[in-house]
């Protein structure tokens, strides 16, 4: 194998390129117009344009990607994850073009492409699974239930049903989302296991009959059925249950004559009474992902292997080593997203001015300083992975690295990740289940105001130094300098003087200025010295210090009166596409507080826009299929 085209973008493309470079293999990137300046394009030896911006025009066009591989002289294609990675038709097209497919055989992909068919195959192979439920015959005793799309994943087309009265509506909603996401509206219903854990097994198989099961991963901390924090090995599992999971995963792989890397996912039910908080119950087959997983680095860390290199070896026909590698220690991965967890996980867009983490952890990132997060793709910025001899050490190491990271640009979930890792339930591995964020999101996203005033003071001093040729100091007495900053709905007004005697700030008694520069302020607070790193981008000011990271908005002295909007206006919280409007909704209708009005799709997720209060819908300018920007008027609900 001399040259590999990666049929993907962002973080996974860069990660595969890294292994290819280490193996001496040339790399080929494909890119949409929205990704023309992306990091994975800059790093590839050759890049081929896919005209258009949306995935359906670009990364989901298999014929264009095969054509690009042939034009660039590639002799193999790696699909990464997402997009066409689990398309048997694309895998077959790659092979038909005379290219090496770095993935499982098309027949194996097809066998697992439909969750309903996959469950039938696994039942025949003796793999434990949850029995499907006929929604038409469901009773109150069957609740809660889970509606799932038969094709695809990532939480799309998935709904929890807790009342039979909403079953029909949730089925219709799941079908509509599944059609939009996967082009397939088939859904099915199965029992929803409250307090269940999402545990998976990494498998690797070759063409010589060898099947490796590389331990377990716990991926239970999820938002909208999408993983946020993953770790290996899954903590607190009895040895007997681990053996069961490994055997079932190997059975699943052998049942479909699997090749390459894949993941078999299970739902582990809560422990029965009297078994202890860390114990676990039964395991049920969920699905098999016939590709590399986002969370594969934690397995690599504890087994000290390169799964991409092993994928390439298997694709070249080489057998896996006879001896299964031995695991060491514990690894934890956190997904850093451009999103606001406190605002219903709304994805964010904009320029990533800086992204850097301390040494000692692994950073797999799809962006570099200056790159832009667009509305077209998943908002994941990076994965941060920590390894240590024990779980407690790995968790502490990852939390500390995230806390000290420099992440400047759109709002991210960084603070949520740090608090999640330090939450008592997670630290003790007693609250590892898919309901973790349902229980704890409010506390985990509560604004931390301690230290905001000092950060605002540091921002004001750095700003004055950066804008004045005299460094902000004045030789003659004058009125105080006044600067205002906003954070989490609170305005911080800073009044100060800088003169020969140093800092004079009545609102900050006991604070002494030690050193001042445009990007760094050192303050002594009652004998405790702290350094504040300050970076300003327009009106956005990032202050990083031992008090934590703060993002402040510099407020103008005179607000613009033209920015007011009509009371009751619902503005687009993010750029996206209006994909649905509530059935029968029209101007003049009476609506109730919380009633769904329309749905926006952005960055692979649907976002429900609801009525803020009871009233009359006086305007509905939103239209299905319309592209909107942040602040676009969607509807008006008048009292």
Backbone torsions as a table, in degrees:
resi	resn	phi	psi	omega
1	UNK	NA	122.5	-175.8
2	UNK	-107.7	-33.2	-174.4
3	UNK	-145.4	131.9	-177.3
4	UNK	-119.5	128.0	169.7
5	UNK	-93.8	132.1	176.3
6	UNK	-100.7	115.8	-176.5
7	UNK	-85.0	58.5	-176.0
8	UNK	-162.4	-169.6	-174.1
9	UNK	-144.2	177.4	168.1
10	UNK	59.4	-140.9	-171.6
11	UNK	-58.5	-45.4	-175.5
12	UNK	-70.8	-34.4	176.6
13	UNK	-62.8	-44.9	179.6
14	UNK	-64.5	-37.2	-179.1
15	UNK	-66.0	-41.6	178.7
16	UNK	-67.4	-40.4	177.7
17	UNK	-57.9	-37.8	-178.0
18	UNK	-60.6	-45.2	177.9
19	UNK	-66.3	-42.0	179.4
20	UNK	-58.1	-43.1	179.1
21	UNK	-61.4	-41.5	-180.0
22	UNK	-64.6	-29.3	-179.9
23	UNK	-90.7	-1.4	-179.5
24	UNK	78.4	24.1	-178.8
25	UNK	-102.5	132.7	178.5
26	UNK	-70.4	156.7	-174.6
27	UNK	-123.9	144.8	177.2
28	UNK	-128.1	129.2	177.3
29	UNK	-106.9	153.9	166.9
30	UNK	-118.2	151.1	-176.9
31	UNK	-152.0	146.4	173.4
32	UNK	-85.2	171.3	177.4
33	UNK	-62.4	-34.1	178.7
34	UNK	-67.4	-22.1	-178.4
35	UNK	-104.7	16.2	-173.9
36	UNK	-56.5	-33.6	-179.8
37	UNK	-104.8	15.7	-174.1
38	UNK	-70.4	157.9	-176.4
39	UNK	-61.4	-39.7	-177.4
40	UNK	-67.2	-27.6	177.5
41	UNK	-72.1	-42.8	-179.1
42	UNK	-65.2	-30.6	-173.8
43	UNK	-86.6	-19.6	-176.3
44	UNK	-73.9	153.9	175.1
45	UNK	-68.6	-37.4	178.7
46	UNK	-138.0	143.0	177.4
47	UNK	-131.1	140.9	-178.0
48	UNK	-122.0	128.4	-178.5
49	UNK	-76.8	138.2	171.0
50	UNK	-112.5	104.0	-172.4
51	UNK	-58.9	133.6	-179.9
52	UNK	118.4	176.6	-178.9
53	UNK	-121.1	-45.1	-176.6
54	UNK	-68.0	149.0	178.5
55	UNK	-54.5	-37.6	-178.5
56	UNK	-63.4	-24.3	179.2
57	UNK	-89.9	-17.8	-168.1
58	UNK	-127.9	-85.9	-171.5
59	UNK	-69.7	-12.4	176.8
60	UNK	-100.2	7.6	178.5
61	UNK	-97.0	90.0	-176.3
62	UNK	-59.2	-38.8	-178.2
63	UNK	-65.2	-34.0	178.0
64	UNK	-69.5	-36.5	-178.4
65	UNK	-71.1	-41.2	176.3
66	UNK	-61.6	-42.9	178.0
67	UNK	-60.9	-40.1	179.1
68	UNK	-64.9	-41.2	179.7
69	UNK	-62.4	-42.9	179.5
70	UNK	-67.1	-40.8	-179.7
71	UNK	-64.9	-34.8	-177.5
72	UNK	-86.0	-4.4	179.5
73	UNK	78.9	18.3	177.0
74	UNK	-71.0	150.9	175.7
75	UNK	-116.0	5.2	177.9
76	UNK	-152.9	157.3	178.8
77	UNK	-129.8	128.8	172.9
78	UNK	-110.8	126.6	-174.1
79	UNK	-86.0	-11.4	-175.0
80	UNK	67.4	-138.9	173.6
81	UNK	-131.9	158.4	-174.7
82	UNK	74.8	-172.8	-179.6
83	UNK	48.5	-118.3	-173.8
84	UNK	-98.5	14.4	-173.6
85	UNK	-64.3	-25.4	179.6
86	UNK	-117.3	33.9	176.3
87	UNK	-101.6	112.2	178.7
88	UNK	-66.3	-31.4	179.0
89	UNK	-65.6	-39.9	178.8
90	UNK	-68.3	-42.3	178.1
91	UNK	-59.4	-41.6	179.0
92	UNK	-66.9	-38.6	-179.6
93	UNK	-65.4	-37.6	177.3
94	UNK	-62.6	-48.1	-179.6
95	UNK	-65.3	-39.6	179.5
96	UNK	-63.7	-26.3	179.7
97	UNK	-83.0	2.5	179.5
98	UNK	84.3	15.2	-179.7
99	UNK	-101.1	154.6	176.7
100	UNK	-83.0	129.8	178.1
101	UNK	-96.3	117.0	-178.9
102	UNK	-89.3	77.6	-176.7
103	UNK	-179.9	-177.0	-178.3
104	UNK	-72.6	164.5	177.8
105	UNK	-61.2	148.9	178.3
106	UNK	-52.6	-37.0	-179.1
107	UNK	-64.3	-37.1	178.5
108	UNK	-68.5	-39.3	177.5
109	UNK	-63.4	-45.3	-179.0
110	UNK	-61.8	-36.8	-178.0
111	UNK	-63.1	-31.9	-177.5
112	UNK	-105.1	1.2	-175.7
113	UNK	-66.1	-37.4	177.6
114	UNK	-100.5	123.6	-178.7
115	UNK	-63.3	-32.2	179.6
116	UNK	-67.9	-44.3	179.1
117	UNK	-68.3	-38.2	179.5
118	UNK	-60.0	-39.3	179.5
119	UNK	-65.6	-37.3	177.7
120	UNK	-63.0	-43.8	179.3
121	UNK	-64.4	-41.3	-178.6
122	UNK	-69.4	-34.5	176.3
123	UNK	-62.7	-41.1	179.0
124	UNK	-66.3	-29.1	-179.7
125	UNK	-86.7	-0.2	178.0
126	UNK	84.3	16.2	178.8
127	UNK	-84.5	129.8	-178.0
128	UNK	-67.1	140.0	179.2
129	UNK	-153.4	166.8	177.9
130	UNK	-81.3	136.8	-179.4
131	UNK	-75.3	137.1	178.4
132	UNK	-66.4	156.9	-179.7
133	UNK	-120.1	132.9	175.3
134	UNK	-76.4	113.8	-176.3
135	UNK	-60.7	-29.4	-179.4
136	UNK	-71.2	-24.0	-177.9
137	UNK	-107.0	5.1	-177.2
138	UNK	-65.5	144.3	177.7
139	UNK	-120.3	171.9	179.3
140	UNK	-59.9	-29.7	179.3
141	UNK	-69.2	-17.0	179.1
142	UNK	-83.2	-15.7	-175.0
143	UNK	-71.0	152.5	-4.5
144	UNK	-78.6	156.5	178.4
145	UNK	-121.6	160.5	-179.9
146	UNK	-124.0	123.4	174.3
147	UNK	-91.7	130.6	-177.4
148	UNK	-134.7	144.7	173.8
149	UNK	-74.0	137.8	-179.5
150	UNK	-71.9	-28.9	179.0
151	UNK	-107.8	153.5	174.2
152	UNK	75.4	-165.7	-177.2
153	UNK	-170.4	-148.3	178.3
154	UNK	68.1	21.1	178.9
155	UNK	83.5	-2.3	-180.0
156	UNK	-76.1	138.4	179.7
157	UNK	68.6	31.1	-177.6
158	UNK	-122.0	130.8	-178.3
159	UNK	-141.3	138.4	173.7
160	UNK	-94.5	130.4	-179.4
161	UNK	-113.3	118.8	179.5
162	UNK	-111.8	-9.5	177.1
163	UNK	-135.5	133.2	-178.2
164	UNK	-62.4	-26.2	-177.2
165	UNK	-64.8	-21.9	-178.1
166	UNK	-101.5	2.7	-175.3
167	UNK	-56.6	-51.3	-176.3
168	UNK	-60.4	-41.7	179.8
169	UNK	-65.5	-40.5	179.9
170	UNK	-70.0	-35.7	175.8
171	UNK	-62.4	-44.9	179.7
172	UNK	-64.8	-41.5	179.9
173	UNK	-64.7	-42.5	179.6
174	UNK	-65.6	-40.2	178.6
175	UNK	-63.3	-43.4	-179.0
176	UNK	-62.5	-42.3	179.7
177	UNK	-69.0	-38.3	180.0
178	UNK	-65.2	-40.2	178.0
179	UNK	-63.3	-43.3	-179.3
180	UNK	-65.9	-36.7	-174.9
181	UNK	-86.1	-39.1	-171.1
182	UNK	-123.0	-5.7	-176.0
183	UNK	71.8	16.1	-178.0
184	UNK	-140.9	116.4	-175.8
185	UNK	-92.4	10.1	-179.9
186	UNK	-68.7	130.7	175.7
187	UNK	-131.0	162.4	175.1
188	UNK	-142.0	168.4	-175.9
189	UNK	-126.6	137.6	177.4
190	UNK	-143.7	166.1	178.6
191	UNK	-60.9	141.7	174.5
192	UNK	-98.0	121.9	-176.1
193	UNK	-91.8	107.9	178.4
194	UNK	-66.7	136.3	176.7
195	UNK	71.7	16.5	-179.5
196	UNK	-76.0	158.1	176.2
197	UNK	-106.9	144.5	176.9
198	UNK	-98.7	105.8	-178.1
199	UNK	-121.7	137.6	-177.7
200	UNK	-133.9	160.4	180.0
201	UNK	-122.2	127.7	174.9
202	UNK	-79.7	126.7	176.2
203	UNK	-117.6	154.1	176.2
204	UNK	-145.6	126.9	-176.4
205	UNK	-133.6	149.9	177.9
206	UNK	-118.0	-175.4	-178.2
207	UNK	-87.7	8.7	-176.6
208	UNK	-113.3	15.4	176.4
209	UNK	90.6	1.9	179.8
210	UNK	-87.9	132.1	174.9
211	UNK	-129.1	117.7	175.8
212	UNK	-95.1	139.9	166.2
213	UNK	-116.2	112.9	-171.7
214	UNK	-99.8	64.0	172.2
215	UNK	69.0	-170.2	-176.7
216	UNK	-114.3	158.5	171.5
217	UNK	-132.1	140.6	173.1
218	UNK	-102.6	124.1	-177.9
219	UNK	-126.3	37.9	-171.5
220	UNK	-75.8	-28.8	-179.2
221	UNK	-76.1	105.2	-172.5
222	UNK	-134.9	151.0	169.5
223	UNK	-123.2	131.5	-177.0
224	UNK	52.0	39.7	178.9
225	UNK	64.6	19.6	174.9
226	UNK	-117.8	139.1	-171.6
227	UNK	-71.1	145.7	-179.7
228	UNK	-121.0	-47.0	178.9
229	UNK	-129.3	132.7	-179.7
230	UNK	-129.9	154.8	178.8
231	UNK	-150.6	158.3	176.8
232	UNK	-142.3	139.0	-7.2
233	UNK	-75.4	163.2	177.0
234	UNK	-62.4	123.3	-175.2
235	UNK	-77.3	152.9	170.5
236	UNK	76.2	11.7	180.0
237	UNK	-89.0	130.5	174.6
238	UNK	-60.5	150.0	-177.6
239	UNK	-58.6	-37.2	179.9
240	UNK	-62.8	-39.9	179.4
241	UNK	-69.6	-38.4	175.8
242	UNK	-58.5	-45.2	179.5
243	UNK	-61.9	-40.0	178.6
244	UNK	-61.7	-44.6	179.8
245	UNK	-62.8	-43.9	-179.9
246	UNK	-63.7	-43.4	179.7
247	UNK	-64.3	-44.2	-179.3
248	UNK	-63.5	-39.7	179.6
249	UNK	-65.2	-42.2	178.2
250	UNK	-65.5	-39.9	176.9
251	UNK	-60.3	-43.2	-179.5
252	UNK	-61.5	-43.7	-178.9
253	UNK	-66.3	-43.0	-179.0
254	UNK	-69.6	-31.2	-177.2
255	UNK	-63.4	-25.9	-178.5
256	UNK	-116.6	15.9	177.9
257	UNK	53.4	55.8	-172.0
258	UNK	-74.0	152.6	174.3
259	UNK	-136.5	142.4	175.4
260	UNK	87.0	-161.1	-176.8
261	UNK	-91.3	141.0	176.9
262	UNK	-158.1	170.8	-178.5
263	UNK	-134.5	131.3	175.3
264	UNK	-104.4	121.5	-174.0
265	UNK	-103.7	140.7	-178.2
266	UNK	-131.1	153.0	169.1
267	UNK	-105.3	122.9	179.4
268	UNK	-104.1	120.2	-176.9
269	UNK	-72.0	158.5	-179.7
270	UNK	-62.5	157.6	178.4
271	UNK	-66.7	150.1	174.8
272	UNK	-72.7	165.8	-178.6
273	UNK	-60.0	138.7	176.9
274	UNK	85.3	-0.7	-177.5
275	UNK	-89.8	-9.9	-178.8
276	UNK	97.9	150.0	-173.2
277	UNK	-63.6	-31.0	-174.0
278	UNK	-92.7	-9.0	-178.8
279	UNK	-74.6	164.0	-178.7
280	UNK	-134.0	158.7	-177.8
281	UNK	-95.1	-129.5	-174.8
282	UNK	-88.0	158.8	178.3
283	UNK	-111.6	138.5	179.0
284	UNK	-127.1	135.2	177.9
285	UNK	-64.1	131.9	175.7
286	UNK	-102.8	-57.8	-177.5
287	UNK	-170.5	167.9	172.8
288	UNK	-120.4	124.8	175.6
289	UNK	-90.6	113.6	-173.9
290	UNK	-88.3	58.4	-175.5
291	UNK	-169.1	-179.4	171.6
292	UNK	-74.5	142.9	179.6
293	UNK	-94.4	155.6	175.0
294	UNK	-56.4	-39.3	-172.9
295	UNK	-87.9	15.8	-177.5
296	UNK	-60.1	-24.8	-178.6
297	UNK	-60.7	-28.4	-179.5
298	UNK	-68.9	-34.5	175.6
299	UNK	-68.4	-42.0	177.1
300	UNK	-58.9	-39.4	-176.0
301	UNK	-66.9	-42.5	-175.4
302	UNK	-83.1	-23.4	177.9
303	UNK	-99.1	-6.9	178.6
304	UNK	55.7	51.8	180.0
305	UNK	-131.6	170.4	174.5
306	UNK	-118.7	104.6	-175.9
307	UNK	-66.1	-32.3	178.0
308	UNK	-67.2	-42.0	177.2
309	UNK	-61.8	-38.6	178.2
310	UNK	-69.5	-35.7	174.3
311	UNK	-59.2	-44.3	-179.8
312	UNK	-64.7	-41.8	179.3
313	UNK	-60.9	-44.4	179.2
314	UNK	-64.2	-41.7	179.8
315	UNK	-63.5	-28.6	177.6
316	UNK	-82.9	0.1	176.4
317	UNK	91.0	5.3	-178.7
318	UNK	-81.2	146.6	178.1
319	UNK	-77.7	154.2	172.5
320	UNK	-69.6	151.9	175.0
321	UNK	-55.4	148.2	-176.4
322	UNK	-64.6	-36.2	-176.3
323	UNK	-93.3	127.3	175.6
324	UNK	-68.6	134.1	179.3
325	UNK	-62.7	154.9	-178.4
326	UNK	-96.2	132.4	179.6
327	UNK	-75.9	151.9	179.7
328	UNK	-138.4	127.9	170.2
329	UNK	67.3	-152.0	-174.1
330	UNK	-140.3	146.2	179.3
331	UNK	-134.6	144.1	179.4
332	UNK	-132.9	138.8	179.3
333	UNK	-123.6	138.6	175.0
334	UNK	-122.3	135.8	178.7
335	UNK	-94.5	118.9	-179.9
336	UNK	-91.1	113.8	-177.2
337	UNK	-110.7	148.1	168.1
338	UNK	-84.4	87.0	-178.0
339	UNK	-158.4	162.5	-179.9
340	UNK	-113.5	99.4	-178.0
341	UNK	-61.0	-29.5	-178.4
342	UNK	-75.4	-13.3	-179.5
343	UNK	-116.3	52.9	177.8
344	UNK	58.9	36.1	175.1
345	UNK	61.0	32.5	-177.4
346	UNK	-64.0	127.6	177.3
347	UNK	-67.5	151.8	-177.7
348	UNK	-119.7	152.1	176.9
349	UNK	-124.7	168.3	176.5
350	UNK	133.3	-174.4	-177.6
351	UNK	-84.2	131.0	172.1
352	UNK	-87.6	98.3	-175.3
353	UNK	-70.0	-37.2	179.4
354	UNK	-154.4	137.8	172.3
355	UNK	-142.0	117.4	-177.5
356	UNK	-153.1	139.2	177.0
357	UNK	-121.9	155.8	179.6
358	UNK	-63.8	161.9	175.2
359	UNK	-65.1	158.2	176.1
360	UNK	101.9	-8.8	175.4
361	UNK	-127.6	163.2	179.6
362	UNK	-95.8	133.6	177.4
363	UNK	-117.7	116.0	172.1
364	UNK	-109.1	105.6	-172.2
365	UNK	-124.3	147.5	175.7
366	UNK	-95.0	-4.8	-177.5
367	UNK	-131.3	158.1	171.9
368	UNK	-127.1	174.4	-178.6
369	UNK	-54.7	129.1	177.9
370	UNK	94.8	-9.6	179.0
371	UNK	-74.3	160.6	-176.7
372	UNK	-113.4	135.1	172.2
373	UNK	-90.1	121.0	-177.7
374	UNK	-106.1	172.7	-178.5
375	UNK	-79.2	-10.5	-169.7
376	UNK	-78.1	-22.6	-170.8
377	UNK	-132.0	174.3	180.0
378	UNK	-55.1	140.2	-176.1
379	UNK	-83.5	13.1	179.0
380	UNK	-68.9	125.3	178.0
381	UNK	-87.8	-41.1	-172.4
382	UNK	-166.4	166.6	169.1
383	UNK	-119.9	134.6	177.2
384	UNK	-115.9	127.2	-172.4
385	UNK	-125.5	131.3	177.9
386	UNK	-121.8	139.3	174.8
387	UNK	-120.1	145.4	175.0
388	UNK	-157.2	165.7	-179.8
389	UNK	-61.4	-30.6	-179.6
390	UNK	-127.2	163.1	179.5
391	UNK	-63.0	-46.1	-178.1
392	UNK	-57.9	-41.7	-179.9
393	UNK	-67.9	-40.1	-179.8
394	UNK	-65.7	-42.1	179.4
395	UNK	-64.0	-45.8	179.5
396	UNK	-62.4	-40.9	-179.4
397	UNK	-64.2	-43.4	-179.3
398	UNK	-68.1	-43.4	179.1
399	UNK	-60.9	-42.4	179.5
400	UNK	-65.7	-39.8	179.6
401	UNK	-65.7	-43.4	178.7
402	UNK	-63.9	-39.5	-179.3
403	UNK	-63.9	-35.5	-178.0
404	UNK	-91.5	-3.5	-179.1
405	UNK	-66.0	153.9	173.3
406	UNK	-103.9	111.5	-179.9
407	UNK	-129.1	98.3	-175.5
408	UNK	-113.0	126.5	179.9
409	UNK	146.0	-132.4	-179.8
410	UNK	-62.9	160.2	173.3
411	UNK	-59.2	138.6	179.5
412	UNK	-128.4	174.4	177.4
413	UNK	-93.0	18.0	-174.8
414	UNK	-56.9	-46.3	-178.5
415	UNK	-64.9	-37.7	177.0
416	UNK	-61.6	-41.2	-180.0
417	UNK	-62.0	-45.6	-179.2
418	UNK	-61.6	-46.7	-178.8
419	UNK	-67.4	-35.1	178.0
420	UNK	-63.2	-45.7	-178.8
421	UNK	-63.8	-29.9	-178.8
422	UNK	-96.4	1.8	179.7
423	UNK	-68.3	138.7	-177.5
424	UNK	-55.9	-37.9	180.0
425	UNK	-62.9	-42.3	-178.9
426	UNK	-74.1	-43.6	-177.9
427	UNK	-58.9	-37.7	-179.3
428	UNK	-90.0	-2.3	-178.5
429	UNK	58.6	31.6	177.7
430	UNK	-101.9	-14.2	-177.6
431	UNK	-119.0	34.1	-179.0
432	UNK	-86.2	90.5	175.5
433	UNK	-153.8	168.4	-173.4
434	UNK	-71.4	-6.7	176.8
435	UNK	-96.4	10.7	-176.0
436	UNK	-55.4	-48.1	-177.3
437	UNK	-76.5	-26.6	174.4
438	UNK	-61.2	-37.9	-178.5
439	UNK	-80.1	-35.8	-164.7
440	UNK	-117.4	0.0	-171.8
441	UNK	-59.5	-41.2	-178.2
442	UNK	-57.6	-48.0	-180.0
443	UNK	-68.6	-35.9	-177.4
444	UNK	-72.3	-21.5	-177.9
445	UNK	-109.5	2.9	178.4
446	UNK	-61.7	133.9	-177.6
447	UNK	-64.2	133.5	176.7
448	UNK	-95.9	109.3	-174.9
449	UNK	-92.2	-17.3	-178.8
450	UNK	-59.1	123.9	178.7
451	UNK	92.2	-6.5	-179.4
452	UNK	-60.8	-40.3	-178.8
453	UNK	-61.9	-44.5	179.2
454	UNK	-65.5	-38.4	178.0
455	UNK	-65.2	-38.3	176.8
456	UNK	-65.8	-38.8	176.8
457	UNK	-62.2	-45.3	178.8
458	UNK	-61.7	-40.6	178.9
459	UNK	-63.1	-41.5	-179.7
460	UNK	-65.7	-44.0	-179.3
461	UNK	-65.5	-44.5	179.5
462	UNK	-63.0	-39.9	-180.0
463	UNK	-63.7	-42.8	179.5
464	UNK	-64.0	-41.2	-179.9
465	UNK	-66.8	-38.0	-177.9
466	UNK	-72.4	-25.1	-175.8
467	UNK	-99.2	-14.8	-175.8
468	UNK	-109.5	135.0	177.4
469	UNK	-72.0	-11.5	176.8
470	UNK	-98.4	7.0	177.0
471	UNK	73.4	16.3	177.5
472	UNK	89.5	-10.7	-178.9
473	UNK	-84.8	147.6	176.5
474	UNK	-125.2	139.3	179.2
475	UNK	-87.3	-18.6	-177.8
476	UNK	-117.1	148.3	179.7
477	UNK	-60.7	142.9	178.4
478	UNK	-154.2	172.5	176.8
479	UNK	-65.2	159.4	-177.8
480	UNK	-67.8	150.3	170.8
481	UNK	-75.1	142.0	-178.2
482	UNK	-129.4	124.6	176.0
483	UNK	-136.5	144.6	-178.1
484	UNK	-123.5	141.0	178.9
485	UNK	-134.2	148.6	179.0
486	UNK	-116.5	142.2	173.1
487	UNK	-154.1	129.9	176.2
488	UNK	52.3	40.3	175.8
489	UNK	82.1	1.7	-179.4
490	UNK	-113.6	135.7	177.2
491	UNK	-97.9	131.1	178.3
492	UNK	-112.6	111.9	178.5
493	UNK	-97.0	124.9	-177.2
494	UNK	-110.2	121.6	176.0
495	UNK	-116.4	129.6	-176.9
496	UNK	-158.2	162.0	169.5
497	UNK	-128.7	144.7	172.9
498	UNK	-122.0	121.2	-179.9
499	UNK	-143.0	-162.9	-178.8
500	UNK	-63.4	-25.8	-179.4
501	UNK	-87.3	2.0	179.0
502	UNK	97.8	-144.4	-174.6
503	UNK	-86.5	131.7	174.5
504	UNK	-122.9	103.0	-179.8
505	UNK	-138.1	101.8	-174.7
506	UNK	-60.7	-30.0	-178.5
507	UNK	-79.2	-4.4	-178.5
508	UNK	-128.0	65.9	179.8
509	UNK	-64.3	143.2	179.0
510	UNK	81.8	4.6	-179.8
511	UNK	-101.4	126.5	179.3
512	UNK	-121.9	135.2	178.3
513	UNK	-81.4	123.0	-179.3
514	UNK	-97.1	-44.5	-178.9
515	UNK	-152.6	149.3	-176.2
516	UNK	-141.3	130.1	172.3
517	UNK	-143.9	171.1	-177.5
518	UNK	-66.7	-22.4	-178.0
519	UNK	-121.4	5.4	-179.6
520	UNK	-155.0	134.2	178.6
521	UNK	-129.4	131.0	177.2
522	UNK	-112.4	121.7	-179.3
523	UNK	-119.2	142.1	172.1
524	UNK	-105.0	118.8	-177.9
525	UNK	-115.5	103.4	-179.5
526	UNK	52.1	41.6	176.5
527	UNK	90.3	-4.9	177.9
528	UNK	-104.0	118.5	-177.3
529	UNK	-92.8	131.6	178.7
530	UNK	-133.3	145.5	177.8
531	UNK	-106.5	130.9	-180.0
532	UNK	-114.3	115.9	174.9
533	UNK	-87.0	128.0	-174.4
534	UNK	-122.1	130.2	176.3
535	UNK	-134.5	130.8	-178.5
536	UNK	-119.3	133.8	177.0
537	UNK	-130.8	100.9	-174.5
538	UNK	64.2	-126.5	178.5
539	UNK	-94.7	6.1	179.0
540	UNK	-97.4	126.1	-177.9
541	UNK	-121.2	122.3	177.4
542	UNK	-103.1	126.4	179.2
543	UNK	-121.0	117.5	179.1
544	UNK	-112.2	128.7	-177.1
545	UNK	-157.0	176.2	174.7
546	UNK	-62.1	-13.3	175.9
547	UNK	-80.9	-6.2	-177.7
548	UNK	112.1	177.0	179.3
549	UNK	-90.2	136.6	177.7
550	UNK	-129.6	136.1	172.7
551	UNK	-113.0	116.5	-178.1
552	UNK	-111.1	151.8	173.9
553	UNK	-109.6	117.8	177.5
554	UNK	-70.7	123.7	-176.5
555	UNK	-92.4	141.2	176.6
556	UNK	-70.4	155.6	179.5
557	UNK	-67.0	-33.8	-178.0
558	UNK	-125.7	103.4	-179.1
559	UNK	-60.4	149.2	-179.8
560	UNK	-81.6	114.7	-177.6
561	UNK	-68.8	-14.2	-176.9
562	UNK	-79.7	-4.9	-177.6
563	UNK	-84.4	-0.9	-179.9
564	UNK	-70.4	148.1	177.9
565	UNK	-122.4	161.9	-179.9
566	UNK	-63.9	136.7	178.0
567	UNK	-56.1	139.7	-179.8
568	UNK	85.7	2.5	-179.3
569	UNK	-73.0	133.6	173.7
570	UNK	-103.9	112.9	-177.1
571	UNK	-103.7	147.7	179.0
572	UNK	-61.7	121.3	-179.1
573	UNK	-78.1	-7.5	-177.8
574	UNK	-159.6	159.5	172.0
575	UNK	-72.3	142.5	-179.2
576	UNK	179.3	-163.3	-178.8
577	UNK	-123.4	133.3	174.5
578	UNK	-73.9	111.1	-175.4
579	UNK	-98.9	-25.3	179.4
580	UNK	-152.9	148.2	169.8
581	UNK	-120.4	140.0	-176.6
582	UNK	-52.0	137.8	-176.5
583	UNK	-55.2	128.5	174.2
584	UNK	76.6	-0.1	-177.3
585	UNK	-70.3	134.0	-179.2
586	UNK	-149.2	157.8	177.2
587	UNK	-57.9	139.3	-178.0
588	UNK	96.7	-11.0	179.9
589	UNK	-72.4	149.1	172.1
590	UNK	-84.4	131.9	179.8
591	UNK	-126.3	155.4	179.7
592	UNK	-105.7	156.8	178.6
593	UNK	-57.2	130.2	179.5
594	UNK	84.7	-2.1	-179.3
595	UNK	-70.2	129.5	178.9
596	UNK	-64.3	132.1	178.5
597	UNK	-107.0	-44.6	-178.8
598	UNK	-159.7	170.8	-178.3
599	UNK	-127.8	134.1	173.9
600	UNK	-105.8	142.0	173.2
601	UNK	-111.8	126.1	177.8
602	UNK	-150.0	133.4	174.3
603	UNK	52.9	49.4	172.8
604	UNK	72.5	10.9	179.4
605	UNK	-133.6	149.0	172.8
606	UNK	-94.5	141.4	-179.3
607	UNK	-126.3	123.5	-176.6
608	UNK	-82.9	130.1	175.2
609	UNK	-104.8	119.3	-174.4
610	UNK	-115.7	161.9	177.6
611	UNK	-68.7	129.2	-177.6
612	UNK	-72.9	-21.4	-179.6
613	UNK	-160.5	166.4	176.4
614	UNK	-69.0	142.1	-179.9
615	UNK	170.6	-161.6	-179.3
616	UNK	-109.4	134.2	176.8
617	UNK	-76.8	100.5	-175.4
618	UNK	-90.9	-16.6	178.1
619	UNK	-152.4	140.9	177.7
620	UNK	-142.0	72.9	-178.7
621	UNK	-73.2	-14.6	-179.8
622	UNK	-65.7	142.7	178.1
623	UNK	-134.6	141.9	179.0
624	UNK	-57.8	132.3	-179.5
625	UNK	90.4	-6.2	-177.0
626	UNK	-78.2	134.1	173.2
627	UNK	-83.5	132.1	-179.0
628	UNK	-127.6	153.9	175.2
629	UNK	-104.9	170.1	176.9
630	UNK	-58.3	131.4	178.2
631	UNK	90.6	-4.0	177.6
632	UNK	-65.6	135.6	178.9
633	UNK	-71.2	124.0	-179.6
634	UNK	-103.4	-39.4	-177.7
635	UNK	-164.3	163.6	175.3
636	UNK	-131.8	126.1	176.7
637	UNK	-114.6	112.5	-178.7
638	UNK	-96.6	145.5	178.0
639	UNK	-60.8	NA	NA
